[in-house]
Amino acid sequence: MFIQQNRSSLRDFYIKCWQKKLTNLALEPLEQQIVNVIIEHPEYQHSLSPNSKSIDKDYSAELGEVNPFLHMGLHLAIREQVDTNRPIGILNVFKLLKEKHGIEKAEHLIMDCLIESMWQSQQNGIPPDEHVYLNSIKNIDR
């Protein structure tokens, strides 16, 4: 989705998308996707003002801080996975979770699996295993 973006430029892109929305400027399709996630997360909108210090902030999970940019980016990643059905089968599993829990909760449940998969990948120095990831999603309600 994003190519060759560093942390600051990626965060700046979120801020610019939000500012375009607030000033009623036309949005490109990717910008609209980002704005949709921002709208669904009003608790993060204050982090998207042009004067916000969030563009340079280091968020600490150990201190209970949620990185709003990471959180919204994970929503976008999951939506792309579902839209492309990759890993193969995620679309069907998502539909079942959505029926049972609603869209927002389903995405958050999958997000936990995605974070775990990414963490395992980093710890082991190997690419994420799509089969393990998909199986963890399939086992959410078991």
MDAnalysis code that builds the backbone (N, CA, C; Angstrom):
import MDAnalysis as mda
import numpy as np

u = mda.Universe.empty(426, n_residues=142, atom_resindex=np.repeat(np.arange(142), 3), trajectory=True)
u.add_TopologyAttr("name", ["N", "CA", "C"] * 142)
u.add_TopologyAttr("resid", np.arange(1, 143))
u.add_TopologyAttr("resname", ["MET", "PHE", "ILE", "GLN", "GLN", "ASN", "ARG", "SER", "SER", "LEU", "ARG", "ASP", "PHE", "TYR", "ILE", "LYS", "CYS", "TRP", "GLN", "LYS", "LYS", "LEU", "THR", "ASN", "LEU", "ALA", "LEU", "GLU", "PRO", "LEU", "GLU", "GLN", "GLN", "ILE", "VAL", "ASN", "VAL", "ILE", "ILE", "GLU", "HIS", "PRO", "GLU", "TYR", "GLN", "HIS", "SER", "LEU", "SER", "PRO", "ASN", "SER", "LYS", "SER", "ILE", "ASP", "LYS", "ASP", "TYR", "SER", "ALA", "GLU", "LEU", "GLY", "GLU", "VAL", "ASN", "PRO", "PHE", "LEU", "HIS", "MET", "GLY", "LEU", "HIS", "LEU", "ALA", "ILE", "ARG", "GLU", "GLN", "VAL", "ASP", "THR", "ASN", "ARG", "PRO", "ILE", "GLY", "ILE", "LEU", "ASN", "VAL", "PHE", "LYS", "LEU", "LEU", "LYS", "GLU", "LYS", "HIS", "GLY", "ILE", "GLU", "LYS", "ALA", "GLU", "HIS", "LEU", "ILE", "MET", "ASP", "CYS", "LEU", "ILE", "GLU", "SER", "MET", "TRP", "GLN", "SER", "GLN", "GLN", "ASN", "GLY", "ILE", "PRO", "PRO", "ASP", "GLU", "HIS", "VAL", "TYR", "LEU", "ASN", "SER", "ILE", "LYS", "ASN", "ILE", "ASP", "ARG"])
u.atoms.positions = np.array([
    [0.828, -1.189, 0.000],
    [0.000, 0.000, 0.000],
    [0.873, 1.254, 0.000],
    [1.841, 1.324, 0.901],
    [2.733, 2.472, 0.964],
    [4.114, 2.011, 0.523],
    [4.729, 2.764, -0.339],
    [6.032, 2.371, -0.855],
    [7.087, 3.357, -0.370],
    [8.172, 2.826, 0.191],
    [9.315, 3.610, 0.636],
    [8.911, 4.808, 1.506],
    [8.183, 4.526, 2.535],
    [7.763, 5.573, 3.455],
    [8.530, 5.406, 4.770],
    [9.073, 6.487, 5.295],
    [9.616, 6.404, 6.634],
    [8.509, 6.799, 7.606],
    [8.773, 6.644, 8.879],
    [7.741, 6.861, 9.884],
    [7.145, 8.264, 9.799],
    [7.992, 9.282, 9.714],
    [7.498, 10.666, 9.698],
    [6.670, 10.968, 8.460],
    [7.130, 10.515, 7.298],
    [6.379, 10.817, 6.077],
    [5.069, 10.040, 6.041],
    [5.060, 8.845, 6.591],
    [3.820, 8.072, 6.657],
    [2.815, 8.754, 7.585],
    [3.278, 9.177, 8.740],
    [2.395, 9.875, 9.674],
    [1.922, 11.198, 9.075],
    [2.811, 11.891, 8.396],
    [2.447, 13.140, 7.741],
    [1.354, 12.907, 6.693],
    [1.423, 11.776, 6.006],
    [0.410, 11.445, 5.005],
    [-0.960, 11.289, 5.656],
    [-1.026, 10.624, 6.800],
    [-2.285, 10.498, 7.543],
    [-2.824, 11.887, 7.902],
    [-1.935, 12.733, 8.412],
    [-2.335, 14.087, 8.804],
    [-2.857, 14.860, 7.601],
    [-2.168, 14.770, 6.476],
    [-2.605, 15.480, 5.266],
    [-3.946, 14.952, 4.761],
    [-4.141, 13.658, 4.827],
    [-5.432, 13.085, 4.418],
    [-6.560, 13.647, 5.280],
    [-6.333, 13.687, 6.587],
    [-7.350, 14.182, 7.507],
    [-7.628, 15.672, 7.267],
    [-6.578, 16.433, 7.044],
    [-6.755, 17.858, 6.785],
    [-7.512, 18.084, 5.473],
    [-7.242, 17.273, 4.465],
    [-7.991, 17.380, 3.211],
    [-9.472, 17.111, 3.457],
    [-9.760, 16.120, 4.280],
    [-11.155, 15.799, 4.607],
    [-11.813, 16.974, 5.325],
    [-11.106, 17.534, 6.295],
    [-11.677, 18.633, 7.087],
    [-11.895, 19.894, 6.261],
    [-11.135, 20.058, 5.200],
    [-11.272, 21.245, 4.347],
    [-12.044, 20.942, 3.060],
    [-12.677, 19.765, 3.040],
    [-13.537, 19.356, 1.918],
    [-12.812, 19.310, 0.579],
    [-11.540, 18.964, 0.586],
    [-10.805, 18.782, -0.656],
    [-11.042, 17.361, -1.173],
    [-10.951, 17.187, -2.467],
    [-11.140, 15.867, -3.071],
    [-10.056, 14.908, -2.584],
    [-10.461, 13.682, -2.345],
    [-9.546, 12.663, -1.845],
    [-9.307, 11.600, -2.913],
    [-8.056, 11.166, -3.007],
    [-7.719, 10.024, -3.844],
    [-8.247, 8.764, -3.146],
    [-8.390, 7.653, -3.867],
    [-8.937, 6.434, -3.238],
    [-8.190, 5.990, -1.974],
    [-6.863, 5.995, -1.986],
    [-6.111, 5.613, -0.802],
    [-6.354, 6.596, 0.339],
    [-6.394, 7.864, 0.019],
    [-6.668, 8.881, 1.040],
    [-8.050, 8.652, 1.652],
    [-9.025, 8.281, 0.830],
    [-10.373, 8.027, 1.335],
    [-10.389, 6.825, 2.267],
    [-9.617, 5.796, 1.942],
    [-9.529, 4.627, 2.826],
    [-8.982, 5.030, 4.191],
    [-7.946, 5.853, 4.175],
    [-7.343, 6.317, 5.431],
    [-8.340, 7.166, 6.205],
    [-9.011, 8.068, 5.524],
    [-10.001, 8.928, 6.176],
    [-11.127, 8.087, 6.785],
    [-11.541, 7.039, 6.102],
    [-12.593, 6.175, 6.646],
    [-12.176, 5.578, 7.988],
    [-10.926, 5.138, 8.073],
    [-10.431, 4.569, 9.327],
    [-10.331, 5.662, 10.394],
    [-9.896, 6.842, 10.009],
    [-9.803, 7.957, 10.965],
    [-11.189, 8.309, 11.513],
    [-12.172, 8.348, 10.651],
    [-13.550, 8.650, 11.081],
    [-14.025, 7.622, 12.106],
    [-13.647, 6.370, 11.895],
    [-14.047, 5.293, 12.810],
    [-13.291, 5.337, 14.133],
    [-12.267, 6.173, 14.214],
    [-11.453, 6.277, 15.423],
    [-11.350, 7.736, 15.883],
    [-12.430, 8.295, 16.382],
    [-12.391, 9.700, 16.824],
    [-11.384, 9.941, 17.949],
    [-11.041, 8.897, 18.684],
    [-10.074, 9.052, 19.773],
    [-8.676, 9.380, 19.268],
    [-8.423, 9.180, 17.974],
    [-7.115, 9.469, 17.410],
    [-7.093, 10.764, 16.600],
    [-8.219, 11.372, 16.403],
    [-8.283, 12.543, 15.535],
    [-7.453, 13.707, 16.062],
    [-7.330, 13.848, 17.373],
    [-6.505, 14.930, 17.933],
    [-5.031, 14.764, 17.552],
    [-4.617, 13.523, 17.292],
    [-3.222, 13.263, 16.891],
    [-2.955, 13.678, 15.455],
    [-3.985, 14.081, 14.740],
    [-3.857, 14.362, 13.314],
    [-3.956, 15.843, 12.986],
    [-3.812, 16.682, 13.990],
    [-3.789, 18.114, 13.704],
    [-2.389, 18.488, 13.224],
    [-2.287, 19.493, 12.365],
    [-0.970, 19.870, 11.832],
    [0.044, 20.256, 12.909],
    [-0.428, 20.722, 14.045],
    [0.466, 21.150, 15.129],
    [0.760, 20.044, 16.134],
    [0.226, 18.871, 15.886],
    [0.398, 17.770, 16.822],
    [1.856, 17.320, 16.879],
    [2.259, 16.909, 18.054],
    [3.610, 16.371, 18.245],
    [3.651, 14.876, 17.906],
    [2.529, 14.314, 17.475],
    [2.441, 12.878, 17.248],
    [3.316, 12.391, 16.108],
    [3.669, 13.276, 15.185],
    [4.475, 12.853, 14.040],
    [5.854, 12.358, 14.478],
    [6.358, 12.879, 15.607],
    [7.680, 12.487, 16.106],
    [7.629, 11.648, 17.377],
    [6.435, 11.378, 17.878],
    [6.297, 10.693, 19.166],
    [6.651, 9.216, 19.057],
    [7.382, 8.749, 20.044],
    [7.639, 7.323, 20.208],
    [6.595, 6.793, 21.189],
    [5.747, 5.900, 20.744],
    [4.699, 5.342, 21.601],
    [5.241, 4.093, 22.283],
    [4.933, 3.947, 23.562],
    [5.447, 2.834, 24.346],
    [4.304, 1.937, 24.809],
    [4.270, 0.723, 24.265],
    [3.266, -0.246, 24.701],
    [3.468, -0.588, 26.178],
    [4.729, -0.567, 26.622],
    [5.027, -0.870, 28.020],
    [4.391, 0.145, 28.962],
    [4.192, 1.368, 28.469],
    [3.551, 2.413, 29.276],
    [2.049, 2.497, 29.009],
    [1.546, 1.541, 28.235],
    [0.119, 1.505, 27.940],
    [-0.307, 2.463, 26.841],
    [0.652, 2.966, 26.072],
    [0.328, 3.892, 24.997],
    [-0.002, 3.118, 23.719],
    [-1.047, 3.573, 23.049],
    [-1.413, 2.991, 21.762],
    [-0.902, 3.915, 20.674],
    [-0.208, 3.350, 19.712],
    [0.267, 4.131, 18.576],
    [-0.902, 4.246, 17.595],
    [-1.508, 5.428, 17.489],
    [-2.689, 5.562, 16.627],
    [-2.394, 5.275, 15.158],
    [-1.192, 5.600, 14.720],
    [-0.837, 5.375, 13.318],
    [-0.687, 3.873, 13.041],
    [-0.067, 3.157, 13.951],
    [0.061, 1.715, 13.803],
    [-1.323, 1.067, 13.842],
    [-2.127, 1.477, 14.805],
    [-3.463, 0.890, 14.943],
    [-4.289, 1.083, 13.669],
    [-4.307, 2.306, 13.161],
    [-5.082, 2.567, 11.945],
    [-4.468, 1.853, 10.746],
    [-3.141, 1.767, 10.703],
    [-2.469, 1.052, 9.623],
    [-2.799, -0.431, 9.631],
    [-2.953, -1.002, 10.811],
    [-3.332, -2.412, 10.901],
    [-4.751, -2.623, 10.380],
    [-5.636, -1.679, 10.673],
    [-6.991, -1.762, 10.094],
    [-6.909, -1.775, 8.569],
    [-6.106, -0.886, 8.015],
    [-5.960, -0.818, 6.559],
    [-5.367, -2.110, 6.003],
    [-4.390, -2.669, 6.692],
    [-3.769, -3.909, 6.241],
    [-4.779, -5.054, 6.233],
    [-5.575, -5.136, 7.283],
    [-6.580, -6.198, 7.361],
    [-7.620, -6.024, 6.261],
    [-8.049, -4.802, 6.019],
    [-9.025, -4.571, 4.952],
    [-8.463, -4.958, 3.589],
    [-7.186, -4.679, 3.378],
    [-6.557, -5.071, 2.116],
    [-6.466, -6.588, 2.014],
    [-6.129, -7.248, 3.119],
    [-6.070, -8.705, 3.115],
    [-7.439, -9.300, 2.772],
    [-8.479, -8.766, 3.388],
    [-9.829, -9.260, 3.130],
    [-10.236, -8.972, 1.684],
    [-9.954, -7.760, 1.200],
    [-10.305, -7.390, -0.178],
    [-9.625, -8.266, -1.212],
    [-8.394, -8.696, -0.917],
    [-7.636, -9.514, -1.869],
    [-7.692, -11.004, -1.521],
    [-8.338, -11.312, -0.401],
    [-8.430, -12.693, 0.096],
    [-7.035, -13.325, 0.215],
    [-6.136, -12.548, 0.798],
    [-4.793, -13.063, 1.028],
    [-4.394, -12.814, 2.458],
    [-4.106, -13.805, 3.221],
    [-3.954, -15.185, 2.803],
    [-5.289, -15.793, 2.357],
    [-5.185, -16.734, 1.437],
    [-6.386, -17.347, 0.888],
    [-7.205, -17.951, 2.017],
    [-8.463, -17.532, 2.080],
    [-9.370, -18.011, 3.116],
    [-9.740, -16.948, 4.134],
    [-8.980, -15.868, 4.192],
    [-9.259, -14.840, 5.198],
    [-10.618, -14.186, 4.964],
    [-11.035, -14.083, 3.715],
    [-12.328, -13.464, 3.409],
    [-13.463, -14.238, 4.070],
    [-13.452, -15.552, 3.939],
    [-14.520, -16.358, 4.540],
    [-14.501, -16.301, 6.058],
    [-13.309, -16.353, 6.629],
    [-13.189, -16.281, 8.089],
    [-13.648, -14.912, 8.577],
    [-13.272, -13.862, 7.851],
    [-13.697, -12.511, 8.230],
    [-15.216, -12.394, 8.190],
    [-15.836, -12.947, 7.165],
    [-17.305, -12.885, 7.061],
    [-17.959, -13.520, 8.278],
    [-17.449, -14.660, 8.710],
    [-18.000, -15.329, 9.887],
    [-17.813, -14.486, 11.147],
    [-16.610, -13.937, 11.304],
    [-16.352, -13.088, 12.473],
    [-17.212, -11.832, 12.440],
    [-17.382, -11.259, 11.250],
    [-18.194, -10.046, 11.094],
    [-19.652, -10.327, 11.461],
    [-20.164, -11.464, 11.035],
    [-21.551, -11.819, 11.365],
    [-21.739, -11.970, 12.861],
    [-20.743, -12.524, 13.517],
    [-20.847, -12.791, 14.956],
    [-20.548, -11.565, 15.812],
    [-19.565, -10.747, 15.384],
    [-19.066, -9.672, 16.255],
    [-19.236, -8.267, 15.704],
    [-19.582, -8.129, 14.425],
    [-19.593, -6.816, 13.789],
    [-18.223, -6.527, 13.184],
    [-18.179, -5.559, 12.286],
    [-16.949, -5.278, 11.531],
    [-15.806, -4.827, 12.435],
    [-16.060, -3.834, 13.273],
    [-14.993, -3.266, 14.105],
    [-14.366, -4.321, 15.018],
    [-15.201, -5.077, 15.700],
    [-14.699, -6.118, 16.616],
    [-13.970, -7.204, 15.831],
    [-14.513, -7.590, 14.675],
    [-13.856, -8.610, 13.854],
    [-12.460, -8.156, 13.453],
    [-12.342, -6.903, 13.033],
    [-11.021, -6.392, 12.656],
    [-10.077, -6.378, 13.855],
    [-10.573, -6.018, 15.029],
    [-9.708, -5.995, 16.210],
    [-9.280, -7.408, 16.613],
    [-10.154, -8.374, 16.462],
    [-9.779, -9.753, 16.764],
    [-8.683, -10.236, 15.809],
    [-8.853, -9.931, 14.524],
    [-7.847, -10.314, 13.537],
    [-6.547, -9.543, 13.789],
    [-6.683, -8.295, 14.216],
    [-5.514, -7.462, 14.486],
    [-4.600, -8.116, 15.519],
    [-5.187, -8.692, 16.547],
    [-4.376, -9.365, 17.565],
    [-3.562, -10.496, 16.936],
    [-4.181, -11.239, 16.022],
    [-3.472, -12.330, 15.334],
    [-2.383, -11.782, 14.425],
    [-2.672, -10.680, 13.746],
    [-1.686, -10.074, 12.849],
    [-0.481, -9.569, 13.636],
    [-0.732, -8.922, 14.756],
    [0.359, -8.417, 15.600],
    [1.218, -9.583, 16.090],
    [0.581, -10.644, 16.538],
    [1.326, -11.823, 17.006],
    [2.157, -12.420, 15.877],
    [1.574, -12.506, 14.690],
    [2.294, -13.052, 13.537],
    [3.503, -12.189, 13.189],
    [3.327, -10.886, 13.215],
    [4.427, -9.962, 12.920],
    [5.511, -10.066, 13.996],
    [5.115, -10.168, 15.252],
    [6.072, -10.277, 16.348],
    [6.880, -11.569, 16.223],
    [6.184, -12.688, 15.960],
    [6.868, -13.969, 15.796],
    [7.866, -13.905, 14.637],
    [7.457, -13.268, 13.564],
    [8.321, -13.119, 12.398],
    [9.593, -12.357, 12.766],
    [9.429, -11.265, 13.487],
    [10.588, -10.467, 13.895],
    [11.482, -11.236, 14.859],
    [10.879, -11.930, 15.797],
    [11.662, -12.679, 16.781],
    [12.484, -13.788, 16.136],
    [11.897, -14.414, 15.113],
    [12.552, -15.550, 14.474],
    [13.357, -15.166, 13.239],
    [13.269, -13.902, 12.835],
    [14.016, -13.438, 11.675],
    [13.596, -14.096, 10.369],
    [12.308, -14.425, 10.283],
    [11.783, -15.067, 9.073],
    [10.509, -14.346, 8.639],
    [10.114, -14.515, 7.377],
    [8.865, -13.895, 6.929],
    [7.673, -14.466, 7.697],
    [6.602, -13.695, 7.819],
    [5.399, -14.215, 8.483],
    [4.875, -15.456, 7.757],
    [4.379, -16.398, 8.524],
    [3.809, -17.627, 7.974],
    [2.306, -17.424, 7.802],
    [1.863, -17.320, 6.543],
    [0.442, -17.062, 6.261],
    [-0.460, -18.157, 6.813],
    [0.002, -19.404, 6.788],
    [-0.831, -20.509, 7.258],
    [-1.032, -20.434, 8.771],
    [0.029, -20.139, 9.486],
    [-0.074, -20.002, 10.938],
    [-0.977, -18.824, 11.272],
    [-0.794, -17.725, 10.574],
    [-1.621, -16.526, 10.776],
    [-3.091, -16.837, 10.518],
    [-3.399, -17.461, 9.392],
    [-4.786, -17.775, 9.064],
    [-5.377, -18.748, 10.073],
    [-4.601, -19.736, 10.485],
    [-5.105, -20.687, 11.483],
    [-5.401, -19.997, 12.809],
    [-4.579, -19.016, 13.179],
    [-4.850, -18.304, 14.434],
    [-6.149, -17.518, 14.317],
    [-6.440, -16.983, 13.138],
    [-7.711, -16.279, 12.938],
    [-8.877, -17.252, 12.998],
    [-8.706, -18.416, 12.381],
    [-9.767, -19.430, 12.385],
    [-10.081, -19.898, 13.790],
    [-9.097, -19.836, 14.679],
    [-9.284, -20.326, 16.053],
    [-9.750, -19.258, 17.035],
    [-10.085, -18.092, 16.551],
    [-10.488, -16.998, 17.449],
    [-11.670, -17.383, 18.331],
    [-12.678, -17.993, 17.771],
    [-13.880, -18.284, 18.547],
    [-13.958, -19.736, 19.028],
    [-12.836, -20.407, 19.015],
    [-12.852, -21.822, 19.459],
    [-12.408, -21.961, 20.870],
])
